[in-house]
Amino acid sequence: MEMAQEALGLYIVSKLEHDEDIPNASAIDTITPKDGFIAYVTTDIDKYKGW
């Protein structure tokens, strides 16, 4: 989960730094995984600013 949080944080910070829109999250009930599971990922973007 830690890697997912880092990836999400870096992605969002990159979007913000390039003045790009951050896409809305998908509705959880519209996602159907073929194999695996669905998990919510949260992140603290302040941790990744200035990387």
N, C-alpha and C positions, 0 to 999 in steps of 0.2 A: 504494500500500500504506500510505503514511503516513496518509492520510485514514481508511482502514479501522481502523488501530490507534487513532487518536484517537476515532473513533466507538465502538469497542468499549470503550475505557478509560472514556469518559464514561458510557456505558450501565451498565457494571458499578458504577462509583462511585455513580451515581444510585440504583441498586438497593440498594446497601449503606447509603447515607445514609437511605433510606426504609424500612429494615428489611424489604426484600422479598427473596424467594428469587431466586437466580441460576439460570436454567434450565441444565440439562445440555446439553453440546454434542451435536449430532446425530452419529450414526455416519457417517463419511465414505462408507461403502459403501452407505448408504441414500439418498444424494442423487444425483439424476440431472438435471443441467442440460439444458434444451432447447437453449439457445444459450449459448456461453461456456465457462467453466471453473470449477473449484473450487480455492480456495486456503485454506490454514491462515492464521489471523491471530493474532498474539500481541500483548500489550500490557503496559505497566508501569502498573498502576493508581495507584501512588504519584505518578506524574507529573501525574495529573488530580485528586487530592484537593484540595479547597479552591478549585476553579475557580469 
